[in-house]
Amino acid sequence: MRCAVGDEADESEGATVSYEPVVGHEAEASDEFETRLKVYEGQRAAVARAGKDPVNAPMIRHWCEAMGDTNPAYSGPDAIAPPTMLQAWTMSGLSGHTRGTHAYDELLGLLDDAGYTSVVATDCDQEYLRPLRPGDEITFDSVIESVSEKKTTKLGTGYFVTTRMNIRVGTDLAGTHRFRILKYAPIRREAGREGEPDRRKKPSRPRPVVNRDNAAFWEGVQRRSLLIQRCTGCGTLRHPWLPGCNACGGLDWDSVEASGEGTVYSYVVMHHPPFPAFDPPYAVGLIELTEGVRMIGNVVGVPYDKVRIGLPVRLEFQEYGLQERDEGWVLPVWRAQEAQQMQEVVA
């Protein structure tokens, strides 16, 4: 079984990536530099060590509760750990992080010295070879699997560095975790000349990704109706929208309209990296609806540093993208109710 997630700078697919053209002495220098980078392939990226805790039922339970995963395979006397927990068993927690090796630090330093000082994580890929069960004690090591040729992305020109972590139980390989970063030199954007119109207007928000599984949800949003997917077999509500039911496996579904009431279940405050379409800092909440499902959205109507877990919120719909040659679209946001109540009292 494999699992992968990525970003727009992903080397493997879906990215705007090209080879940087070089000629003459520049090409020779580039070839020499890339040869030096390739030397690090196959060398250790992190010191081999054992997991801080054995695979255990409490961590599995906490994970499943946080993810809303009710798969019966993850509980009971014959329970296994969710495969996507693979990396969790290697984490050191707040007490410390896995130490990098001299080779990995040297590789990143070499890229820094060449001007590739910025870094962004682009994607990860996991492969599951055997289930992990409570009581299993894991060990892991990490190697520098590959350093790409010089490539140009929307972020800038640089090199993709891929590390591979091997997770074992005894001598058995339980899974692998590949992690890729882009070390790059950012593109420099020049300001317009005096008297010229400023073409660097604030861009509109990215449009949501609509596919055949979630199209009905976004159609409802455009009508200012928040729809929750419901399995017609067992009646389980679910979000995000999926082709099948996690509870019974049924493929048939209908939808119910949400009341629009909820509370902040968790949240983050976005400071960095800045994105031109947004104005940081701002709060993004995981909202638990009264119907029991959770969804992500901006928390508005209260300063970002006043958002807290348990804050009551109510659904609103906001229009975005109403600019020249842009039809605009609607997104759900969540307005803090305490702030609204205070405004009503003052009025």
ROPAFI-401987 format. One record per residue (C-alpha): x negated, z, y negated; residue in three letters; residue number from 1. Coordinates in nm, 4 decimals. Each point is the difference from the previous one (the first is absolute). Layout:
% residues N
px; pz; py; aa; i
X; Z; Y; ala; NUM
...
% end
This chain:
% residues 347
px; pz; py; aa; i
0.0000; 0.0000; 0.0000; met; 1
-0.1262; -0.0866; -0.3475; arg; 2
0.1061; 0.1146; -0.3436; cys; 3
-0.1222; -0.1386; -0.3322; ala; 4
0.0704; 0.0567; -0.3674; val; 5
-0.1553; -0.1779; -0.2956; gly; 6
-0.0294; -0.0682; -0.3710; asp; 7
-0.0171; -0.3088; -0.2179; glu; 8
-0.3792; -0.0053; 0.0313; ala; 9
0.0178; -0.0172; 0.3805; asp; 10
-0.2654; -0.2283; 0.1448; glu; 11
0.1992; -0.0876; 0.3099; ser; 12
0.3241; -0.1481; -0.1330; glu; 13
0.2274; -0.0215; -0.3016; gly; 14
-0.2819; 0.0369; -0.2519; ala; 15
-0.1329; -0.2328; -0.2657; thr; 16
-0.3526; -0.0218; 0.1340; val; 17
-0.2579; -0.2757; -0.0421; ser; 18
-0.3694; -0.0468; 0.0519; tyr; 19
-0.2077; 0.0297; -0.3164; glu; 20
-0.1798; -0.3320; -0.0636; pro; 21
-0.3752; 0.0397; -0.0571; val; 22
-0.2744; -0.2589; -0.0471; val; 23
-0.3781; -0.0183; -0.0210; gly; 24
-0.1971; 0.3214; -0.0466; his; 25
0.3249; 0.1929; -0.0347; glu; 26
0.1002; -0.1167; 0.3489; ala; 27
-0.3374; 0.1046; 0.1403; glu; 28
0.0310; 0.3439; -0.1625; ala; 29
0.3549; 0.0347; 0.1332; ser; 30
-0.1075; -0.0946; 0.3518; asp; 31
-0.2849; 0.2516; -0.0121; glu; 32
0.2334; 0.2746; -0.1242; phe; 33
0.2607; -0.0720; 0.2677; glu; 34
-0.2735; 0.0050; 0.2655; thr; 35
-0.0941; 0.3483; -0.1182; arg; 36
0.3650; 0.1064; 0.0227; leu; 37
0.0399; -0.1363; 0.3520; lys; 38
-0.2797; 0.2294; 0.1215; val; 39
0.2413; 0.2922; -0.0278; tyr; 40
0.2545; -0.1433; 0.2442; glu; 41
0.0119; 0.2092; 0.3163; gly; 42
-0.1576; 0.3061; -0.1614; gln; 43
0.1818; 0.3330; -0.0111; arg; 44
0.2336; 0.0590; -0.2947; ala; 45
0.0777; 0.3673; 0.0693; ala; 46
-0.1510; 0.2802; 0.2012; val; 47
0.1616; 0.0307; 0.3438; ala; 48
0.2007; 0.3165; 0.0409; arg; 49
0.2935; 0.1671; 0.1757; ala; 50
0.3498; 0.0333; -0.1390; gly; 51
0.0643; 0.3230; -0.1862; lys; 52
0.3006; 0.0845; 0.2201; asp; 53
0.1195; -0.1138; 0.3413; pro; 54
0.3065; -0.2225; 0.0008; val; 55
0.2798; 0.2537; -0.0425; asn; 56
0.3793; 0.0263; -0.0129; ala; 57
0.0288; 0.1642; -0.3463; pro; 58
-0.1832; -0.2850; -0.1726; met; 59
0.2075; -0.2538; 0.1918; ile; 60
0.3190; 0.1782; -0.1059; arg; 61
-0.1062; 0.0155; -0.3648; his; 62
-0.0892; -0.3692; 0.0040; trp; 63
0.3332; -0.0997; 0.1544; cys; 64
0.1943; 0.2138; -0.2479; glu; 65
-0.1867; -0.1501; -0.2952; ala; 66
0.0490; -0.3541; 0.1297; met; 67
0.3574; 0.0559; 0.1128; gly; 68
-0.0951; -0.1192; 0.3504; asp; 69
0.2350; 0.1369; 0.2680; thr; 70
-0.1449; -0.1914; 0.2957; asn; 71
0.0469; 0.2297; 0.3044; pro; 72
-0.3386; -0.1089; 0.1381; ala; 73
-0.1659; 0.2261; -0.2600; tyr; 74
0.1596; 0.3272; 0.1159; ser; 75
0.0478; 0.1946; 0.3211; gly; 76
-0.2339; 0.0854; 0.2876; pro; 77
-0.1180; -0.3612; 0.0479; asp; 78
-0.0400; -0.0735; -0.3707; ala; 79
-0.2547; -0.2445; -0.1358; ile; 80
-0.1273; -0.0217; -0.3559; ala; 81
0.1354; -0.2823; -0.2183; pro; 82
-0.2605; -0.2780; 0.0250; pro; 83
-0.0183; -0.0289; -0.3795; thr; 84
-0.1349; 0.3577; -0.0125; met; 85
-0.3275; -0.1336; 0.1402; leu; 86
-0.2015; 0.0573; -0.3173; gln; 87
0.1601; 0.3399; -0.0666; ala; 88
-0.1937; 0.1558; 0.2893; trp; 89
-0.3305; -0.1024; -0.1622; thr; 90
0.0654; 0.1482; -0.3448; met; 91
-0.1969; 0.3009; -0.1218; ser; 92
0.2611; 0.1425; -0.2359; gly; 93
-0.0758; 0.1745; -0.3271; leu; 94
-0.3058; 0.1771; 0.1378; ser; 95
-0.2139; -0.3123; 0.0085; gly; 96
-0.0284; -0.3694; 0.0735; his; 97
-0.1791; -0.1983; 0.2665; thr; 98
-0.3537; -0.0596; -0.1156; arg; 99
-0.1123; -0.3581; -0.0512; gly; 100
-0.3297; -0.1161; 0.1456; thr; 101
-0.3096; -0.1036; -0.1898; his; 102
0.0645; -0.3620; 0.1015; ala; 103
0.3529; -0.0060; -0.1436; tyr; 104
-0.1047; 0.1715; -0.3227; asp; 105
-0.2924; -0.2401; -0.0290; glu; 106
0.2299; -0.3019; 0.0473; leu; 107
0.2383; 0.1150; -0.2738; leu; 108
-0.2960; 0.0791; -0.2259; gly; 109
-0.1385; -0.3481; 0.0526; leu; 110
0.3325; -0.1504; -0.1085; leu; 111
0.0174; 0.2348; -0.2992; asp; 112
-0.3488; -0.1027; -0.1141; asp; 113
0.1009; -0.3670; 0.0217; ala; 114
0.2916; 0.0598; -0.2381; gly; 115
0.2805; 0.0404; 0.2543; tyr; 116
0.0883; 0.3461; -0.1267; thr; 117
0.3796; 0.0000; 0.0413; ser; 118
0.1729; 0.0728; 0.3285; val; 119
0.3511; -0.0394; 0.1364; val; 120
0.1353; 0.0687; 0.3480; ala; 121
0.1638; -0.3211; 0.1223; thr; 122
0.1394; 0.0607; 0.3481; asp; 123
-0.0302; 0.1849; 0.3276; cys; 124
0.0654; -0.1014; 0.3579; asp; 125
0.0604; 0.2300; 0.2953; gln; 126
-0.0036; -0.0783; 0.3711; glu; 127
0.1491; 0.2459; 0.2511; tyr; 128
-0.1489; -0.0055; 0.3504; leu; 129
0.1361; 0.3197; 0.1557; arg; 130
0.2512; 0.2647; -0.1118; pro; 131
-0.1223; 0.3311; -0.1378; leu; 132
0.1659; 0.3129; 0.1373; arg; 133
-0.0026; 0.3667; -0.1085; pro; 134
-0.3219; 0.1586; 0.1212; gly; 135
-0.2126; -0.3157; -0.0262; asp; 136
-0.3253; 0.0617; -0.1857; glu; 137
-0.1246; -0.3053; -0.1834; ile; 138
-0.3414; -0.1125; -0.1158; thr; 139
-0.0663; -0.2849; -0.2374; phe; 140
-0.2752; -0.2060; -0.1536; asp; 141
-0.0067; -0.2795; -0.2559; ser; 142
-0.2092; -0.3140; -0.0345; val; 143
-0.0396; -0.2661; -0.2671; ile; 144
0.1716; -0.2849; 0.1792; glu; 145
-0.0429; -0.2803; -0.2529; ser; 146
-0.0982; -0.0956; -0.3534; val; 147
0.1653; -0.3199; -0.1181; ser; 148
-0.1522; -0.2865; -0.1902; glu; 149
0.0408; 0.0063; -0.3776; lys; 150
0.3643; -0.0583; -0.0905; lys; 151
0.2103; -0.0242; -0.3120; thr; 152
0.3380; 0.1729; -0.0286; thr; 153
0.2416; 0.0678; -0.2847; lys; 154
-0.1858; 0.3258; -0.0596; leu; 155
-0.3457; -0.1544; -0.0197; gly; 156
-0.2906; -0.1251; 0.2104; thr; 157
-0.1470; 0.2147; 0.2740; gly; 158
-0.0376; 0.0825; 0.3668; tyr; 159
0.2400; 0.1380; 0.2589; phe; 160
-0.1495; 0.2850; 0.2049; val; 161
0.1763; 0.0876; 0.3258; thr; 162
-0.0627; 0.3190; 0.1954; thr; 163
0.1321; 0.0695; 0.3497; arg; 164
0.0750; 0.3505; 0.1219; met; 165
0.0175; 0.0525; 0.3756; asn; 166
0.2135; 0.2946; 0.1157; ile; 167
-0.0613; 0.1291; 0.3526; arg; 168
0.1316; 0.2606; 0.2401; val; 169
-0.2934; 0.0781; 0.2242; gly; 170
-0.1450; -0.3404; 0.0860; thr; 171
0.3339; -0.1810; -0.0427; asp; 172
0.0484; -0.2065; -0.3138; leu; 173
0.3394; 0.1057; -0.1366; ala; 174
0.0096; -0.2286; -0.3016; gly; 175
-0.1843; -0.1644; -0.2865; thr; 176
0.0531; 0.0222; -0.3747; his; 177
-0.1424; -0.2771; -0.2173; arg; 178
-0.0196; 0.0622; -0.3731; phe; 179
-0.0958; -0.2665; -0.2531; arg; 180
-0.1068; 0.0387; -0.3600; ile; 181
-0.0924; -0.2540; -0.2654; leu; 182
-0.3092; 0.0773; -0.2076; lys; 183
0.0298; -0.2261; -0.3014; tyr; 184
-0.0966; -0.0771; -0.3574; ala; 185
0.3225; 0.0029; -0.2084; pro; 186
0.1055; -0.3139; -0.1832; ile; 187
-0.0585; 0.0344; -0.3736; arg; 188
0.3003; -0.1031; -0.2076; arg; 189
-0.0713; -0.1072; -0.3550; glu; 190
0.2355; 0.0799; -0.2875; ala; 191
0.1582; -0.2908; -0.1888; gly; 192
-0.1594; -0.1237; -0.3200; arg; 193
0.1263; 0.1100; -0.3402; glu; 194
0.3088; -0.1931; -0.1013; gly; 195
0.0778; -0.1082; 0.3566; glu; 196
0.3147; 0.1329; 0.1694; pro; 197
-0.0608; 0.2883; 0.2363; asp; 198
0.0620; -0.1413; 0.3460; arg; 199
-0.0753; 0.3308; 0.1629; arg; 200
0.3538; 0.1272; -0.0304; lys; 201
0.1010; 0.2806; 0.2264; lys; 202
0.1105; -0.1668; 0.3250; pro; 203
0.3349; 0.0760; 0.1553; ser; 204
0.0226; 0.2219; 0.3045; arg; 205
-0.0766; -0.1550; 0.3367; pro; 206
0.3114; -0.1204; 0.1731; arg; 207
0.0971; 0.1792; 0.3224; pro; 208
-0.0835; -0.1769; 0.3255; val; 209
0.3287; -0.1256; 0.1443; val; 210
0.0215; -0.1110; 0.3622; asn; 211
0.2742; -0.0573; 0.2544; arg; 212
-0.0027; 0.3662; 0.1047; asp; 213
0.0545; 0.1485; -0.3472; asn; 214
0.1744; -0.2848; -0.1859; ala; 215
0.3400; 0.1746; 0.0149; ala; 216
-0.1506; 0.3128; -0.1582; phe; 217
-0.1390; -0.1915; -0.2992; trp; 218
0.3193; -0.2009; -0.0359; glu; 219
0.1840; 0.3315; -0.0293; gly; 220
-0.2487; 0.1241; -0.2602; val; 221
0.0599; -0.3099; -0.2109; gln; 222
0.3714; 0.0928; 0.0082; arg; 223
-0.1040; 0.3581; -0.0950; arg; 224
0.1011; 0.1371; 0.3366; ser; 225
-0.2454; 0.1994; 0.2126; leu; 226
0.0659; -0.0839; 0.3657; leu; 227
-0.1248; 0.1974; 0.2987; ile; 228
-0.0394; -0.1764; 0.3326; gln; 229
0.2046; 0.1483; 0.2865; arg; 230
-0.0288; -0.0635; 0.3724; cys; 231
0.3420; -0.1003; 0.1368; thr; 232
-0.1024; 0.1227; 0.3439; gly; 233
-0.0807; 0.3649; -0.0731; cys; 234
0.0841; 0.0322; -0.3708; gly; 235
-0.3538; 0.0983; -0.1059; thr; 236
-0.0837; -0.0746; -0.3643; leu; 237
-0.3416; -0.1414; -0.0744; arg; 238
-0.2254; -0.1014; -0.2871; his; 239
-0.2031; -0.2121; -0.0465; pro; 240
0.2076; -0.2756; 0.1528; trp; 241
-0.1155; -0.1064; 0.3453; leu; 242
0.1084; -0.2565; 0.2602; pro; 243
0.0719; 0.2717; 0.2586; gly; 244
0.1037; 0.3646; 0.0289; cys; 245
-0.2756; 0.2577; 0.0560; asn; 246
0.2468; 0.2374; 0.1658; ala; 247
0.1674; -0.2206; 0.2622; cys; 248
-0.1736; -0.3370; -0.0267; gly; 249
0.3206; -0.1786; -0.0965; gly; 250
-0.0238; -0.3223; -0.1996; leu; 251
0.3477; -0.0021; -0.1577; asp; 252
0.0561; 0.1634; -0.3361; trp; 253
0.2185; 0.0262; -0.3060; asp; 254
-0.0484; 0.1864; -0.3272; ser; 255
0.1479; 0.2841; -0.2021; val; 256
-0.0292; 0.0545; -0.3742; glu; 257
-0.2064; 0.3007; -0.1044; ala; 258
0.1492; 0.2629; -0.2278; ser; 259
-0.3046; -0.0210; -0.2258; gly; 260
-0.0721; 0.3736; 0.0169; glu; 261
-0.3277; 0.1383; 0.1305; gly; 262
-0.3000; 0.2258; -0.0493; thr; 263
-0.3731; -0.0576; -0.0309; val; 264
-0.1398; 0.0543; 0.3507; tyr; 265
-0.3578; -0.0774; -0.1055; ser; 266
-0.1729; -0.1838; -0.2826; tyr; 267
-0.3267; -0.1282; -0.1435; val; 268
-0.1081; -0.0540; -0.3602; val; 269
-0.1741; -0.3337; -0.0461; met; 270
-0.3020; 0.0084; -0.2328; his; 271
-0.2411; -0.2526; 0.1483; his; 272
-0.0589; -0.2827; 0.0585; pro; 273
0.1854; -0.1293; -0.3070; pro; 274
0.2255; -0.3013; 0.0473; phe; 275
0.1034; -0.2038; -0.3056; pro; 276
0.3710; -0.0023; 0.0873; ala; 277
0.0207; 0.3813; 0.0018; phe; 278
-0.0744; 0.2777; -0.2472; asp; 279
-0.1843; 0.2831; 0.1755; pro; 280
0.0325; 0.2848; 0.0537; pro; 281
0.3393; -0.0242; 0.1684; tyr; 282
0.1703; 0.1733; 0.2927; ala; 283
0.0958; -0.1715; 0.3250; val; 284
0.2305; 0.2062; 0.2175; gly; 285
0.1032; 0.0011; 0.3634; leu; 286
0.3701; 0.0691; -0.0472; ile; 287
0.2131; 0.1621; 0.2690; glu; 288
0.3572; -0.1225; -0.0388; leu; 289
0.2971; 0.2207; 0.0833; thr; 290
0.0635; -0.2396; 0.2903; glu; 291
-0.3312; 0.1110; 0.1544; gly; 292
-0.2204; -0.3077; -0.0416; val; 293
-0.2984; -0.0150; -0.2337; arg; 294
-0.1183; -0.2754; -0.2304; met; 295
-0.2707; -0.0497; -0.2614; ile; 296
0.0631; -0.0584; -0.3698; gly; 297
-0.1055; 0.0915; -0.3522; asn; 298
0.1171; 0.3367; -0.1331; val; 299
0.1160; -0.0395; -0.3616; val; 300
0.1580; 0.2134; -0.2711; gly; 301
-0.2580; 0.2784; 0.0221; val; 302
-0.3758; 0.0162; -0.0801; pro; 303
-0.2165; -0.0881; 0.2973; tyr; 304
-0.1519; 0.3501; 0.0067; asp; 305
0.3455; 0.1593; 0.0243; lys; 306
0.0947; -0.1724; 0.3240; val; 307
0.0083; 0.2407; 0.2938; arg; 308
0.1140; 0.0155; 0.3601; ile; 309
0.3710; 0.0774; 0.0213; gly; 310
0.0801; -0.1491; -0.3436; leu; 311
0.3573; -0.1391; 0.0073; pro; 312
0.0184; -0.3686; -0.0911; val; 313
0.2673; -0.2667; -0.0326; arg; 314
-0.0204; -0.3722; 0.0565; leu; 315
-0.0228; -0.2421; -0.2914; glu; 316
-0.0638; -0.3724; -0.0072; phe; 317
-0.2444; -0.1469; -0.2504; gln; 318
-0.0596; -0.3626; -0.0902; glu; 319
-0.3529; -0.1382; -0.0099; tyr; 320
-0.1659; -0.3291; -0.0746; gly; 321
0.2373; -0.1066; -0.2779; leu; 322
-0.2635; -0.2172; -0.1650; gln; 323
-0.0320; -0.3663; -0.0874; glu; 324
0.0361; -0.2225; 0.3083; arg; 325
0.0738; 0.3072; 0.2132; asp; 326
0.3449; 0.0573; 0.1421; glu; 327
-0.0533; 0.3730; 0.0373; gly; 328
0.1060; 0.2261; 0.2826; trp; 329
0.1328; 0.3475; 0.0701; val; 330
-0.1798; 0.2979; 0.1570; leu; 331
0.1323; 0.3442; 0.0986; pro; 332
-0.1555; 0.2998; -0.1791; val; 333
0.0758; 0.3719; 0.0169; trp; 334
0.0926; 0.1984; -0.3103; arg; 335
-0.0681; 0.3740; -0.0037; ala; 336
0.3319; 0.1805; -0.0276; gln; 337
-0.1328; 0.3188; -0.1586; glu; 338
-0.1184; -0.2010; -0.3013; ala; 339
0.3385; -0.1733; -0.0221; gln; 340
0.1836; 0.3334; 0.0141; gln; 341
-0.2156; 0.1424; -0.2801; met; 342
0.0734; -0.3032; -0.2187; gln; 343
0.3746; 0.0457; 0.0572; glu; 344
-0.0214; 0.3689; -0.0954; val; 345
-0.1876; -0.0830; -0.3220; val; 346
0.2527; -0.2717; -0.0865; ala; 347
% end
